[in-house]
Structures are given as structure tokens and as C-alpha cells.
Amino acid sequence: VTSEKLRSVRREHRPCKAGGGMLGPGDEEAAAAPGGGGGGGFTAGRAKAARALKAPPVAGGGGGGGGGGGGPGAEPGRGPAHFPVHECVFKGDVRRLSALIRTQGIGQKDSHGNTPLHLAVMLGHKECAHLLLAHNAPVNVGNAQGWSPLAEAISYGDRQMITALLRKLKQQSRESVEEKRPRLLKALKEVSSRQLLPLLSRILPSDACKIHKQGINIRLDTTLIDFTDMKCQRGDLSFIFNGDAAPSESFVVLDNEQKVYQRIHHEESEMETEEEVDILMSSDIYSATLSTKSITFTRAQTGWLFREDKTERVGNFLADFYLVNGLVLELRKRREHLSEEDILRNKAIMESLSKGGNLMEQNFEVCLCHSLH
């Protein structure tokens, strides 16, 4: 990729300063740095995309930008030749991309952890993005900063692209569950109903549950149906899982007091999808990563004067307890796509939830969000 092309791309997508002026070359590099742009908006992602491809290959494996397997610690000496699909997406070369997709991996990450779909979304190359989605490019994958292609699409603000990514994400999630379903059913058949009690006692400590299990079929009777205003609402519900039935008919919820039932399935109407897109476009974007680099384990102790290692019986097993230290949770938030009205409304919703309020009673309405471009 020539420097002229890089400069033209940066001129077209150059971000603005907080005061309204255009960023200069030095400011733009600072905005693209991991800590320089706050949430690190889509313009920072474009600058990263440019830097990932501008370093030419170096003979003998010497220094250079980029990485083959993705991640910050990728091998040095890799340039555009090692990311041919990324280069096609960066240039917007749909014809060559269509030919490379048949032989190259479309899930490969560059030195910033971006897949070709990441780049297509961040640069606004819709034809490349739709071509990658048509070949089932992975959607639920994060880059080095933890952002998925869907998060980048929300930041960019293209409603059509958000809708396409959301539908593909749900399709891939269903396919993943269906692929694991035989193994899950086999494990469920080997688990006794008594072994489920420790798990339920942790999840529902203030509820009285009854479990009925036969093979891969389970029925769970519960009295806890809602929790609002710091109070429990009681009822009589039954959750029935029929492992022998088709996936669309395997899960049923019974309300024994109202004598009604509801079958849970994954089919959604066009209106439900559009409402979900509205919510995504008017909400903050979050990314949570769990760092285990400095993690350590120590035995948990019990007793006041005479300390000893803590053990407890879990099901039929005597388990040792350990304390986990050095676990770091990194939570990132982006809101460059939100208006002041969106920010104020989201703040009011969070304040209502923190006070134990009910969103249904607050009458919060989600407005139709149009594309930002």
C-alpha cells in the first residue's frame, strides 16, 4: 500500500478534535494509540488498519509491522504479503477478495488482532463486508482491544451493516449450539438429579425448587418468578426441557396458576430485529476482558485459632477450596456514536435500575435510530 493511498484514506476519515478542528498528523497518531482516544473510536481503528499494512516485508525475518496469528505479540517481519485478504479489504478490491476467499483463511488476525471483517466494517467497505459475511466470516471474535466487528459497526453507525452482522451472529450462535448439542445431551444423560442440587442452591438460594429428571428430559418447578423493588414475586412456574424433541420445541415454560404455557424458540420477527438494532445504536458499547497473566492460587483456610485447609463435600466428592488472586477484569466503554439525548436517557435508565425500579413501569421508549453516514 503506497503512502499516497494511506494519506488519502486518512484525509477522508480524519477525526475531529473536541473543539471542532481537524486533527493534524501528530494528533491523529495519538488518537489512534490504545490509550489516546478514550474509547478508541472507529477513526482510531482505521489508523491502526493503515499502520498494519504500510510496513513492507523485510527479508530474513527482520523487524517490521504486523503479525500472522494476530495479537500484540505477533512475529516480526510480516507485511501486506502475509495478510493478502486484509490488503484486499483495505484497498476495497472486491474482485481479488472474491478470488482469495476460496484459498485463504478469512478468520486470520493481523498484528492488531483485526480480522478482515473488522477492517471492512471500520473502513466502511460494505461490499467487502457483505462478501465476507456470505462466506460465513466469524462475527463473535474480538481484536486486541476486545472489540468485535459488531461493536465496530455500531461505532461506525451504519444501520444496514449492524443488522446484517447481528443476524449473522445469531445464525452462527445457533449453529455452534447445534454442533455441541449431541455432547451436551450425552453429558446431561449421565448427570443425576441429585448432582444438580449444588448448582441450583447457588443460583436460587431463596427459592424452593423441585427437579424431575428422566434420561435427557428435565422438569424444574420454581416459585420465584420476578424480583423488583428489592422484593421477590412468587408464583408457580415449571421449566420443561425435552431433549428428545426438535430444538425449536424442546423448551417450554408453564405458568401453573394462569394455566398457560410458552414455547421458547429462536425465530424472530423483522420488528424484533429492528428494535434490537435501535437499542444497540442508542446504547454504550462495552468490552470486558479477563486478564490471567498475574493469577495465583492459594489454599483457602478455615478456623479461628487453629487454621486448616478448607474442604467441603460437593455432591459425592470431597472438594478442596482455593483462593484466586491477581485476576484483573478490564471493562472498556465507547459512546462516540451516541447523542447527548442518548447519554442522558441511558443515565436515567441506570439510575432507575440501581434503585430497584422496573423498566416496564418507567415507559422508556427506544426511538428509531438512523445511520450516522
C-alpha positions in Angstrom: 0.0 0.0 0.0 1.6 3.3 -1.1 2.0 6.3 1.2 -0.2 8.3 -1.2 -3.1 5.9 -0.7 -2.6 5.9 3.1 -2.7 9.7 3.2 -5.8 9.8 1.0 -7.6 7.4 3.3 -6.7 9.3 6.4 -7.8 12.6 4.8 -11.2 11.1 4.0 -11.7 9.7 7.5 -9.8 12.2 9.6 -11.3 12.6 13.1 -12.0 15.9 14.7 -10.7 17.4 18.0 -13.1 18.1 20.8 -13.1 21.8 19.8 -14.2 21.1 16.3 -10.9 21.5 14.5 -9.3 18.8 12.3 -6.6 16.6 13.8 -3.1 17.1 12.5 -0.8 14.2 11.6 0.7 14.0 15.1 -2.7 14.3 16.8 -4.1 11.6 14.6 -1.4 9.1 15.6 -2.1 9.9 19.3 -5.8 9.4 18.8 -5.1 6.0 17.2 -2.9 4.9 20.1 -4.5 2.4 22.6 -4.7 5.0 25.3 -5.0 8.1 23.3 -8.7 8.2 22.2 -10.7 7.3 25.3 -13.0 4.6 23.9 -10.9 4.3 20.7 -13.5 5.1 18.1 -13.7 3.9 14.5 -11.2 6.5 13.3 -8.6 5.1 15.6 -9.3 1.7 14.2 -8.8 2.9 10.7 -5.4 4.4 11.5 -4.5 1.1 13.0 -5.6 -0.7 9.9 -3.4 1.6 7.9 -0.3 1.1 10.1 -0.8 -2.7 10.0 -0.4 -2.7 6.2 2.0 0.0 5.4 5.2 -1.8 6.5 6.7 -3.8 3.6 8.0 -7.4 4.1 11.6 -7.5 5.4 14.0 -10.1 4.0 15.4 -12.5 6.5 12.7 -12.0 9.1 13.9 -8.7 10.3 11.8 -6.1 12.1 8.5 -4.9 10.7 4.9 -4.4 11.5 2.1 -6.9 11.7 1.7 -10.4 12.8 0.3 -13.6 11.3 -1.6 -15.2 14.1 -2.9 -12.0 15.5 -2.3 -10.3 18.8 0.2 -7.8 20.0 3.0 -10.4 20.3 2.9 -11.5 16.6 6.0 -12.5 14.7 8.1 -9.6 13.3 8.9 -9.2 9.6 5.4 -9.6 8.3 3.9 -7.1 5.9 1.0 -7.0 3.4 2.2 -10.2 1.7 1.3 -12.1 4.9 -2.2 -10.6 5.1 -3.5 -10.7 1.5 -7.1 -10.8 2.5 -6.6 -7.8 4.8 -4.9 -5.9 2.0 -7.8 -6.6 -0.4 -10.3 -5.3 2.1 -8.1 -2.3 2.9 -8.0 -1.4 -0.8 -11.6 -2.2 -1.4 -10.6 -4.7 -4.1 -13.8 -6.9 -4.1 -12.8 -8.9 -7.2 -9.5 -10.0 -5.9 -11.1 -10.6 -2.4 -13.6 -12.9 -4.0 -10.8 -15.0 -5.5 -8.7 -15.1 -2.4 -11.6 -16.2 -0.1 -11.6 -19.6 -1.7 -8.0 -20.3 -0.7 -7.2 -18.0 2.2 -8.4 -18.1 5.8 -10.9 -15.2 6.4 -10.6 -15.5 10.2 -6.9 -14.6 10.3 -5.9 -11.7 12.5 -3.4 -9.0 11.8 -0.9 -7.5 14.3 -3.7 -5.5 16.0 -6.0 -8.6 16.3 -8.3 -7.4 13.5 -9.9 -9.9 11.1 -10.7 -8.9 7.5 -14.3 -8.3 8.7 -13.1 -5.9 11.3 -11.3 -3.9 8.6 -14.2 -3.9 6.2 -16.5 -2.6 8.9 -14.1 0.1 10.2 -13.3 1.4 6.8 -17.0 1.3 5.6 -16.3 -1.1 2.7 -19.8 -2.6 2.6 -19.3 -4.8 -0.5 -16.2 -6.5 1.2 -18.1 -6.9 4.4 -21.2 -8.5 2.8 -18.9 -10.8 0.7 -17.1 -11.9 3.9 -20.4 -12.5 5.7 -21.7 -14.5 2.7 -18.7 -16.8 3.3 -19.5 -17.1 7.0 -16.7 -14.9 8.4 -16.7 -15.1 12.2 -18.6 -12.3 13.9 -18.1 -13.1 17.5 -14.4 -12.5 17.6 -12.5 -9.7 19.3 -9.4 -7.8 18.3 -6.5 -6.8 20.6 -8.7 -4.2 22.3 -11.6 -6.7 22.8 -13.9 -5.1 20.1 -15.9 -7.4 17.8 -16.9 -6.4 14.2 -20.5 -5.8 15.5 -19.1 -3.3 18.1 -17.1 -1.5 15.3 -20.3 -1.4 13.2 -22.2 0.2 16.0 -19.5 2.8 16.4 -19.5 3.5 12.6 -23.2 3.9 12.7 -24.3 2.1 9.6 -27.7 0.6 10.4 -27.8 -1.8 7.4 -24.4 -3.2 8.4 -25.4 -3.6 12.1 -28.5 -5.5 11.0 -26.5 -7.8 8.8 -23.9 -8.5 11.4 -26.5 -9.1 14.1 -28.3 -11.7 12.0 -25.1 -13.5 11.1 -24.1 -13.5 14.8 -27.3 -15.2 15.8 -27.1 -17.7 13.0 -23.5 -18.6 13.9 -24.5 -18.9 17.6 -27.3 -21.3 16.8 -25.0 -23.4 14.6 -22.5 -23.5 17.4 -25.1 -24.7 19.9 -26.4 -27.3 17.4 -22.9 -28.6 16.9 -22.4 -29.1 20.6 -25.9 -30.4 21.3 -25.1 -34.1 21.0 -22.3 -33.8 23.5 -24.4 -31.8 25.9 -27.3 -34.3 25.8 -24.9 -37.1 26.4 -23.5 -35.3 29.5 -27.0 -34.5 30.7 -28.0 -38.1 30.5 -25.1 -39.1 32.7 -25.9 -36.5 35.4 -28.3 -37.5 38.1 -30.9 -35.1 39.5 -29.1 -35.1 42.9 -26.0 -33.7 41.3 -27.9 -30.7 40.0 -28.8 -29.6 43.6 -25.5 -27.9 44.5 -25.7 -25.8 41.3 -29.3 -24.7 41.9 -28.7 -23.9 45.5 -26.0 -21.4 44.4 -28.2 -19.8 41.7 -31.5 -19.8 43.6 -30.6 -19.6 47.3 -34.0 -18.1 48.3 -36.3 -20.4 46.3 -37.8 -23.9 46.8 -37.3 -26.0 43.7 -38.3 -29.4 42.6 -36.4 -31.3 40.0 -37.7 -34.2 38.0 -35.3 -35.9 35.6 -35.7 -38.9 33.3 -32.9 -39.6 30.9 -32.3 -36.3 29.0 -35.7 -34.8 30.0 -35.8 -32.4 32.9 -38.6 -30.5 34.7 -37.8 -27.7 37.2 -40.6 -26.4 39.4 -40.0 -23.0 41.0 -41.9 -20.3 42.9 -39.6 -17.3 42.2 -40.9 -15.5 39.0 -39.7 -11.9 39.4 -37.5 -9.6 41.5 -38.5 -5.9 41.5 -38.1 -3.1 44.1 -35.9 -5.4 46.2 -38.9 -7.8 46.7 -39.5 -11.3 45.4 -42.6 -12.0 43.5 -43.8 -15.5 44.0 -45.8 -17.8 41.7 -45.8 -21.3 40.3 -43.7 -21.9 37.2 -42.4 -25.0 35.6 -39.5 -25.2 33.1 -39.5 -28.3 30.9 -36.7 -29.4 28.7 -37.4 -32.3 26.3 -34.1 -33.5 24.9 -35.8 -35.9 22.5 -37.7 -33.1 20.8 -36.5 -30.8 18.0 -34.5 -27.7 19.1 -37.4 -25.4 18.3 -39.8 -27.4 20.5 -37.5 -28.6 23.3 -38.0 -25.8 25.9 -41.4 -24.9 27.4 -42.4 -22.7 30.3 -45.6 -23.4 32.2 -47.5 -21.0 34.4 -49.5 -23.4 36.6 -51.6 -20.6 38.2 -52.6 -19.0 35.0 -52.8 -22.3 33.2 -50.9 -21.1 30.1 -47.6 -22.1 28.5 -45.0 -20.6 26.2 -42.7 -22.4 23.9 -39.2 -20.9 23.7 -37.7 -20.8 20.2 -35.1 -18.7 18.2 -37.4 -17.4 15.5 -37.6 -13.6 15.5 -39.8 -11.2 13.5 -38.4 -8.3 11.5 -39.8 -5.9 14.0 -37.9 -7.5 16.9 -34.7 -7.4 15.0 -35.2 -3.7 14.1 -35.9 -2.9 17.8 -32.8 -4.7 18.9 -30.8 -2.7 16.4 -32.3 0.5 17.8 -31.2 -0.5 21.3 -27.7 -1.2 20.1 -27.4 2.1 18.3 -28.6 4.1 21.3 -26.6 2.3 24.0 -22.9 2.3 25.1 -20.6 -0.3 23.7 -18.9 -2.5 26.3 -16.0 -4.8 26.1 -14.9 -7.0 29.1 -11.6 -8.9 29.2 -10.3 -11.1 32.0 -6.5 -11.0 32.4 -4.9 -14.0 33.9 -1.3 -13.1 33.5 -0.6 -12.5 37.2 -3.1 -15.0 38.6 -2.1 -17.2 41.6 -4.0 -19.8 43.6 -3.7 -20.3 47.4 -5.5 -22.8 49.6 -8.5 -21.4 51.5 -8.2 -21.6 55.3 -10.9 -22.1 57.9 -10.9 -21.8 61.7 -10.2 -19.0 64.2 -7.3 -20.2 66.3 -6.2 -23.4 64.6 -6.2 -22.8 60.9 -6.6 -25.7 58.4 -7.2 -26.1 54.7 -10.9 -25.7 53.8 -12.7 -28.7 52.3 -16.4 -29.2 51.6 -18.5 -32.0 50.1 -19.9 -31.2 46.7 -22.3 -33.9 45.6 -20.4 -37.2 46.1 -17.0 -35.6 46.1 -14.8 -34.0 48.8 -13.6 -30.8 47.3 -10.6 -28.6 48.2 -11.2 -24.8 48.2 -8.7 -22.3 46.7 -8.5 -18.5 46.7 -7.8 -16.8 43.3 -5.5 -13.8 43.4 -4.3 -11.4 40.7 -7.3 -11.7 38.5 -7.9 -8.4 36.6 -11.2 -7.5 34.9 -10.8 -4.8 32.2 -14.0 -3.1 31.2 -14.0 -0.7 28.3 -16.8 1.6 27.2 -17.4 3.5 24.0 -20.0 6.1 23.2 -18.8 8.1 20.3 -21.9 7.1 18.3 -24.3 8.5 20.9 -26.0 11.9 21.0 -26.4 13.9 24.2 -30.0 12.8 24.4 -29.0 9.1 24.2 -26.5 9.6 27.0 -29.0 11.4 29.3 -31.6 8.7 28.7 -29.2 5.9 29.4 -28.1 7.6 32.6 -31.7 7.8 33.7 -32.3 4.1 33.0 -29.2 3.1 35.0 -30.3 5.3 37.9 -33.7 3.7 37.9 -32.2 0.2 37.8 -29.8 1.0 40.7 -32.8 2.0 42.8 -34.6 -1.3 42.1 -37.0 0.2 39.5 -38.8 -1.6 36.7 -38.2 -0.5 33.1 -41.7 -1.5 32.1 -43.1 0.9 34.6 -40.8 3.8 33.6 -42.1 3.8 30.0 -38.7 4.2 28.4 -39.2 4.2 24.7 -36.5 3.3 22.1 -36.6 5.7 19.2 -35.8 4.7 15.6 -32.1 5.3 15.0 -30.9 6.2 11.5 -27.4 5.6 10.1 -24.8 8.2 11.0 -23.4 8.3 7.5 
